[in-house]
Amino acid sequence: MIPPIAIIGGTGLTTLDTLRMTRQESVTTPYGEPSSPLTYGEIGGRPVVFLARHGQQHTLPPHRVNYRANLWALRQIKVQWVIAVAAVGGIRDDMTPGALAFPDQIIDYTWGRPSTFFEDNLTHVTHIDFSEPYSAELRARLIASAQSLNLAARERCTYAATQGPRLETAAEIRRLERDGCDIVGMTGMPEAALARELGLHYAACAVVANWAAGKTAGEITMAEIERHLTVGMAQVKTLLARLLPTLEPLQP
């Protein structure tokens, strides 16, 4: 049986209408229940499983997402590839709302989130290498697919993972910019690190939903975010339809 490719949907992607759905499954893990049932189906002839990070009704704020249960559930069903879709704010000048971005680095500013599987009943202390936090192979496939579709995608950037659920202050964004961050979101960590601990090939597809605080005059509004997400998520769906058939099962 071919293992499914996992898509974790974030803000703006609680369902995937391009998925030819076959069934849903509610699962349990040693870390509790995932954010949503697992939705199985097919895109471009490849088996896919979709998980809504914030729940099917988008009711889970970023700091309440059970990241450990989500990633464990995917590993439990033999997933190898994980594409994480997320809405972000743009810090760098070219991170214009509506654009796609494939981060290659991440800085963690979150706190208080269960962030590792390696903490209880250990036979030895485990340290994972996290120098390159995203799968180079999966990032390359994302970039190649975006290029083939002529999508406006930013191929390298640093993701600032903040606590939320509030948006950042203008001063915080200036700090993140000094730290070298290009985009800002609330769900990038510990998701990326947990995927690495489980040996999953994980990469992020970020949709720039708005300029970060202080980058433009006036308040950031949900109407603005939703308008740009509509454009960006349409591009994500097109990208996934091109990408997924190219992701062959990995050798154990």
N, C-alpha and C positions, 0 to 999 in steps of 0.2 A: 504494500500500500504506500502511495506517495504521501509523504508528510505535508500537511498544509502550510502555506505561508501565512503568517499572522500580520494583521493590520490592527494597530491600536489607534482608534479614532479619538481625537480630542475635541475641543470647542469648535463647533461648526461641522462636525462629522460624527454625529451620534448614530447614523445609519449609513449604509453604503448601497445606494439604489442600483449601482452597476453590478452588484453581486447577485448571481443567480442562486438564491438561497435554497438549501435543501433541508436544513433542520436547525433547531436551537437546542442547546444543552446547558443546564445549570449544573455547575460543578462545585465541589468543596476542596479545600486544600488544607495543609497543616497550619496555614496562616489565616484561615477564614475564607470568606466568599470573595470572589473577584467582583469588580465593579458592575459587571453585567453578565448575563448568560453568554455563552460562546455561540456565535452565529456562523454556521458552516455553509459553504457554497462554492461557487466556481467563477473565476474571471479568466477569460482567455484560455480556457482549457486547463487551468491549474487550480487545484483545490486550495481554498482560502478559508481562514477563520478570522472573524471580525470581533473585536472586543471594544466596547464603548468605555473609555477611561473614566468619564464622569457619570456613568450610568446612562441607562436608556432615555431617561427624562432629563438628563443633565442636572442632577441634583447634588453631586458630590464635588465639593470645592477641592482645589488642588492639594491642600494639606490633609484632607481626609481620604484621599484615594488610597486604597489598599494595594500599593505597588507590589508588595511581596506576593500577595495572592494572585494578582494579575499575571506576573511573570512565571510564577510556579505553575499556574494552570496551563499556560502555553507550553512550558517544557514538558508537563505531564502528558500532553497529547502529541509529543514528538515534533513540535515545531522546531525548525532550524533557522529560518529567516524571519525577522521581525521589523516591520516598517512602522515607525511611530509618527503619527501626524499630530501636529500641534500648532496652535495659533500663538504668535509672538508679536512683540512690539519692535519697531525698527529704530536702532540707534545710529548705525553707520549711515552715511549720506546716501548710499545707493540701496539701502534697505527700504524701498518705497512700498507703501501699502498695496497689497495685491500680489506682490512678488513671492516666489518660492525661494527657500534657502535650505541648503544641506550643510548643517554645521559639522565641522571637523574637530572642534574643541568645546569644552564646557567648563564653567566655573560655578561651584555650588555655594549659594548663599542661603540655603534653606537650613532649618533647624527643627529638632524634635520629631523627625519622621523616621520610622523604622527603616534602616538603610542598608542592612546586610542580612544574609542568611547564615553568616559565620559568627554566632555569638553564644549559643547554648550547647551544652553537652559535647564539647569539642574534644577530639583526641589530639589536636594540635592547632596552633594559631595559623590562620590562612590569610595571606596578603595577595590580592590580585594585581597584576600589572594593568594600569589604567592610563598609561602615557598617551595612547591614542584611544579615546573613549568610544569611538564608533567603528563599525566594521568597514575597513578600507574597501573590501570587495563590494559590499552592498552600496556604499557611497558611490563607487565608480559606476555601478549599474544605474543608479538613480540619475547621475549626471549625464551618462550616455543617453538614457531614455529622454531626458529633458532636452538635450541638444537635438536629438532626432526629431523632436516635436516643435523645435524653435520656441520653447518656453523661456520666459524671462526668469532664469534661476541663478541664484548666487551660489557658487560652487564651494566656497570656503568661508567660514565665519566662526566666531566664538559665541556660544549661547550662555547667557547669564541666567541661572536658575534661581529665582527668588521665591520667597515663602508664600506670598498671597494671603488671603484672596484679594486684598486691596491692590490697586495699581501702585506703582512706585512714585515717589516724589521726584521733582525735577533735579534736586540735589543728589538723590540716589542714582539717577540716570547719569549725571555727570561723573559720579564716582565709578559706575560700571564702565563708562567710556574710558576713563583714565586707566582702569584695570585691563583694558583691551577687549571689552565685550562689544559685539556688533548687533546682537538681538537679545531680547529679554522675554522670558516665559516663566511659567510656574510649575511645570510638570517634568522638566528634563531630568531632574534628580529627585529620588534615587533610582529612577527607572533605568537609566543607562548603566549604572553600576551593577544593579541587580541582574540585568541581562548578561553582563560580562561574567558575573559570578556563576551563572548557569551555563555559560558557554554558548549563548545564543548569538547569532550574527544580527546585530541590531544597528539601525541607522535611523536618523530623524529626517522627516520632511516637514519643514516649518513653513507656515503661511504667514506672511507679514500682514497683520490685521489693522495696524495703526502705527503712527509715529509714537515713540516713547515720550514720556512726560518731559515737557520743556523743549521738545524739538520743533513744535509749532505753537502758535498762539492759541489760547483758549483751552477748554476742557476736552478730554477724551470722552466721547459719547458711545454708548452701545449701538446707536444707529449707524455711526461711522464704522465701527468694528464689524457689524453684521453686513454692511454693504461690501466691504473689502473681502470678508470671508466668503461671500457668495461667489465672487470672481475667483478667489484663490482656490477654494475647494473644488470648483468645476475643473480647474487645471490639474488638481491632485487626482481626480477621478480619471482624467484623460491619461495622466502619467502612469497611474497604476495599471490601466488597461494595456499600455505599451510595455511596462516593466515586467509584470508578473510572469508572462509566458517565457521570459528569458532566465528565470531563476530555477535552475535545475536542482534536484536533491543533492545534498552534500554526502560524500562518502564518510562513513563513521570512523 
